[in-house]
């Protein structure tokens, strides 16, 4: 149950390694660490790699956040915007950790779909450099061009909190994702430049107005790397059927988020989530998007996930549940890696 290898749309392991310290990051990732993703866990679970997010954290009180998200309804205030001069060093430090991991032989940083496929074929972890929240991108987009040369191939204009490019959705339940204005003029220029370079635009944290701006102006497939079905869990972070229809029309895709607050029908941040609830989301996504446009976007090392899948070593349990549910070999291959490879090649070229 470790095959086919899973290529995953989103993880936050670089943030965790950054907080633990660059000096020991590669050693822990290679030998095993207290977290969801490392080399031994990936081998045990058939985790083939994915989009490795660089994220600039905001100060937050995790205890109060958890307490609030256990209520029947909640509306978490978004953190203040982060300025470029504060974000840029953090992004550079996390990207440096990714390249340290490559230098130590833990993974390969991939810049093409062919390189991702080669890693999956050989069993080497495939890592795509992704930025979650574009605070480190300057208005002139000089940073974007340089980071592209370094390997950046995917970016989310926002992580929920506001940036100069647009506005994100709050952590609010129940709520529509229609929570504010859309992309700014800087955001529209970011979309155009990403299209020119072949950088995938991640819609996961954008509010609905921003989503429709990307749908209107982007020439690429619409992709939400780690989002779920609003019809199953009416959280602001999840996608409505109308949004899913637009993603299908663009021949894009959605990666199923393992974060419990976006899986549970009650929106609560509780880790007791049966695999059947994840399958409910997958069934709805497949029904709405088609079986060629759905994959996984775990949010490992960045979110509270179901107990049964608290590490990528547990992924065989998910595979087993999907097969028991009736997903055949062809669909399993699409969900685990084929659909991501298709959309990456369509966005980046071969």
C-alpha positions in Angstrom: 0.0 0.0 0.0 2.9 2.4 -0.6 2.2 2.5 -4.4 1.6 4.5 -6.4 3.9 7.1 -4.8 2.0 10.3 -3.7 3.0 13.6 -5.1 1.5 16.1 -2.7 0.2 19.7 -3.5 1.3 21.3 -0.2 3.4 20.9 2.9 5.0 23.3 5.4 8.0 21.3 6.4 10.4 24.1 5.5 8.8 26.3 8.1 9.2 23.6 10.7 12.8 23.1 9.8 13.3 26.9 9.8 12.0 27.2 13.4 14.1 24.2 14.5 17.2 25.8 13.0 19.1 25.5 9.7 22.2 24.0 11.3 20.4 20.7 12.2 17.6 20.8 9.5 19.1 18.4 7.0 20.2 15.9 9.7 16.7 15.7 11.2 15.1 15.4 7.8 17.4 12.6 6.7 17.4 10.6 10.0 13.8 11.3 11.3 12.2 14.1 13.2 9.2 15.0 15.3 7.0 16.0 12.5 4.9 14.7 9.5 7.5 14.6 6.7 11.1 13.3 6.7 12.9 10.7 4.6 12.2 7.6 6.7 8.5 8.5 7.0 8.3 9.2 3.2 9.8 5.8 2.4 7.4 4.0 4.9 4.3 5.8 3.5 5.1 6.0 -0.2 5.3 9.8 -0.1 7.1 10.8 -3.4 7.4 14.5 -2.8 5.4 17.6 -3.6 5.2 21.4 -3.4 7.4 22.5 -0.5 6.0 25.8 0.7 8.0 28.8 1.9 5.8 30.7 4.4 6.5 33.8 6.6 4.7 33.2 9.9 2.7 35.8 11.9 2.9 35.9 15.7 -0.1 34.0 17.0 -1.5 32.6 20.2 -2.0 28.9 19.2 -3.9 28.1 22.4 -6.5 30.8 21.9 -6.8 29.9 18.2 -7.5 26.2 19.1 -10.1 27.2 21.8 -11.9 29.5 19.3 -12.0 26.9 16.6 -13.7 24.4 18.8 -16.8 26.6 18.9 -19.9 26.0 16.8 -19.1 29.2 14.9 -16.0 31.3 14.8 -14.3 34.2 12.9 -10.6 34.4 13.6 -9.1 37.9 13.1 -6.4 37.9 10.4 -2.9 38.9 11.3 -1.5 42.3 10.2 0.2 42.5 6.8 4.0 41.7 6.7 6.3 44.1 5.0 8.7 43.1 2.2 11.8 43.9 4.3 10.6 41.6 7.0 9.4 38.8 4.8 12.4 38.6 2.4 15.0 37.3 4.8 12.6 34.6 6.0 11.9 33.4 2.5 15.6 33.3 1.7 16.4 31.3 4.8 13.7 28.7 4.1 14.7 28.4 0.5 18.2 27.9 1.6 17.1 25.0 3.8 15.5 23.4 0.8 18.7 23.6 -1.2 20.6 22.3 1.8 18.4 19.2 1.8 19.1 18.8 -1.9 22.9 19.1 -1.3 22.7 16.4 1.4 20.9 14.0 -1.0 17.5 14.1 0.8 15.6 15.3 -2.2 15.8 16.9 -5.7 14.5 20.3 -6.4 12.4 20.0 -9.6 11.9 22.7 -12.2 9.9 20.7 -14.8 7.3 18.0 -14.9 9.8 15.7 -16.5 12.1 16.1 -13.5 9.2 15.3 -11.1 8.4 12.2 -13.1 12.1 11.1 -13.0 12.2 11.4 -9.3 9.0 9.4 -8.8 10.4 6.7 -11.1 13.6 6.5 -9.2 12.2 6.9 -5.6 14.0 10.2 -4.9 11.9 12.8 -3.1 10.7 15.4 -5.6 10.5 19.0 -4.3 9.0 21.9 -6.0 9.7 25.4 -4.5 6.5 27.1 -3.7 5.7 30.4 -1.9 2.6 30.6 0.2 1.8 34.3 0.5 3.8 36.8 -1.7 5.0 39.2 1.0 8.6 38.7 -0.2 7.8 39.8 -3.8 8.4 43.5 -4.4 5.9 45.6 -6.4 8.3 45.7 -9.4 8.4 41.8 -9.3 12.2 41.8 -9.4 12.2 39.2 -6.6 9.9 37.0 -8.5 12.2 36.9 -11.5 15.2 36.0 -9.4 13.4 33.4 -7.4 12.2 31.8 -10.7 15.8 31.4 -11.7 16.5 29.8 -8.4 13.7 27.3 -8.9 10.4 28.9 -7.9 7.6 27.3 -9.9 4.4 27.9 -7.8 3.1 30.9 -5.8 0.1 31.8 -3.8 -0.5 35.6 -3.9 -1.8 35.5 -0.3 -1.8 33.4 2.8 -5.2 34.6 4.0 -3.7 37.9 5.4 -3.6 40.9 3.1 -0.7 41.5 0.7 0.0 44.2 -1.8 -1.4 41.7 -4.4 -4.8 40.8 -2.9 -6.9 39.6 -0.1 -7.4 36.2 1.5 -10.2 34.4 3.2 -10.4 34.5 7.0 -10.6 31.4 9.2 -14.3 31.7 9.5 -17.0 29.1 10.0 -19.6 29.0 8.6 -18.9 31.4 5.8 -18.8 31.9 2.1 -15.4 32.6 0.6 -16.8 35.9 -0.7 -15.2 38.0 2.0 -13.7 41.1 0.5 -12.2 42.8 -2.6 -10.2 41.1 -5.3 -6.7 41.5 -6.7 -5.0 44.8 -6.7 -3.3 46.3 -9.7 -0.1 44.7 -8.4 -1.9 41.4 -8.2 -3.0 41.6 -11.8 0.6 42.3 -12.9 1.7 39.3 -10.7 -0.7 37.1 -12.6 0.5 38.2 -16.0 4.2 37.8 -15.0 3.6 34.3 -13.6 1.9 33.4 -16.8 4.9 34.6 -18.8 7.4 32.7 -16.7 5.3 29.6 -16.2 4.8 29.9 -12.5 1.7 28.1 -11.2 -0.7 30.4 -9.3 -2.2 28.8 -6.2 -5.8 29.9 -5.4 -6.1 28.2 -2.0 -6.1 31.2 0.3 -7.5 33.8 -2.1 -11.0 35.1 -1.4 -13.7 34.6 -4.0 -13.3 37.9 -5.7 -9.5 37.3 -6.1 -10.3 33.8 -7.4 -12.5 35.2 -10.1 -9.9 37.9 -11.0 -7.4 35.1 -11.6 -9.9 33.1 -13.6 -10.6 36.2 -15.7 -7.0 37.2 -16.4 -4.8 34.1 -16.2 -4.1 31.9 -19.2 -3.1 29.0 -17.1 -5.2 26.2 -15.5 -6.8 27.2 -12.3 -5.2 25.3 -9.3 -6.0 25.2 -5.6 -3.1 23.2 -4.1 -4.8 22.5 -0.7 -8.5 23.2 -0.6 -11.7 21.2 0.0 -15.4 21.2 -0.9 -17.6 24.0 0.6 -20.6 21.8 0.0 -19.3 19.3 2.5 -17.7 21.8 5.0 -19.0 25.4 4.7 -15.7 27.0 5.8 -14.5 30.2 4.1 -11.3 28.4 3.1 -13.2 25.8 1.0 -14.3 26.1 -2.6 -17.9 26.4 -3.8 -19.3 24.3 -6.6 -19.3 27.4 -8.8 -15.5 27.8 -8.2 -15.0 24.1 -8.8 -16.8 24.3 -12.1 -14.5 27.1 -13.2 -11.5 25.1 -12.2 -12.9 22.2 -14.3 -13.5 24.4 -17.3 -9.9 25.6 -17.1 -8.6 22.0 -16.9 -7.0 22.8 -13.6 -7.2 20.8 -10.3 -7.7 20.8 -6.6 -5.5 19.0 -3.9 -7.5 17.6 -1.0 -6.4 19.4 2.2 -6.0 17.1 5.2 -6.5 20.0 7.7 -9.3 18.9 10.0 -11.2 22.2 10.2 -11.7 22.1 6.4 -12.7 18.4 6.4 -15.2 18.2 9.2 -18.7 19.2 8.5 -18.8 21.2 11.7 -15.6 23.1 10.9 -14.0 22.3 14.3 -10.3 21.9 14.9 -10.6 18.4 16.2 -8.3 15.6 15.0 -11.0 12.8 15.3 -11.8 12.6 11.6 -12.5 9.3 10.0 -11.1 8.5 6.6 -14.7 8.3 5.3 -15.0 12.0 5.8 -12.0 12.6 3.5 -13.6 10.3 1.0 -16.8 12.3 1.1 -14.8 15.3 0.0 -12.9 13.3 -2.7 -16.2 11.9 -4.1 -17.6 15.4 -4.3 -14.5 16.8 -5.9 -14.4 14.0 -8.4 -18.1 14.4 -9.2 -17.7 18.1 -9.8 -14.2 18.3 -11.3 -13.9 15.0 -13.0 -11.4 12.3 -12.1 -8.5 14.0 -14.0 -8.5 17.1 -11.8 -8.3 15.9 -8.2 -5.2 15.1 -6.1 -3.8 15.5 -2.6 -2.6 18.7 -0.9 -2.0 17.5 2.7 -0.8 20.6 4.5 1.5 18.3 6.4 3.6 20.1 9.0 1.3 23.1 8.8 -2.0 22.0 10.0 -3.8 19.7 12.5 -4.6 16.6 10.4 -6.6 13.4 11.2 -5.0 11.2 13.9 -4.9 8.3 11.5 -2.7 10.3 9.1 -0.6 12.4 11.4 2.5 11.5 9.4 3.1 10.7 5.8 4.1 7.2 7.1 0.4 6.7 7.5 -0.5 7.2 3.9 -1.0 3.5 3.2 -4.1 3.6 5.4 -5.5 6.3 3.1 -4.7 4.2 0.0 -6.3 1.1 1.6 -9.5 3.1 2.4 -9.7 4.5 -1.1 -9.4 1.0 -2.6 -12.0 -0.4 -0.2 -14.3 2.4 -1.3 -14.0 1.2 -4.9 -11.3 3.5 -6.4 -9.6 1.3 -9.1 -5.9 1.3 -10.1 -6.3 3.9 -12.8 -8.1 6.4 -10.6 -5.6 5.8 -7.7 -2.7 6.6 -10.1 -4.4 9.8 -11.2 -5.1 10.9 -7.6 -1.7 10.0 -6.2 0.4 11.6 -8.9 -0.9 11.5 -12.5 -3.2 14.5 -12.2 -0.5 16.7 -10.6 2.0 15.7 -13.3 -0.6 16.6 -16.0 -1.3 20.1 -14.6 2.3 20.9 -13.9 3.3 20.0 -17.5 0.4 22.0 -18.8 1.5 25.0 -16.7 5.2 24.8 -17.1 5.7 22.9 -20.3 7.5 19.5 -20.4 
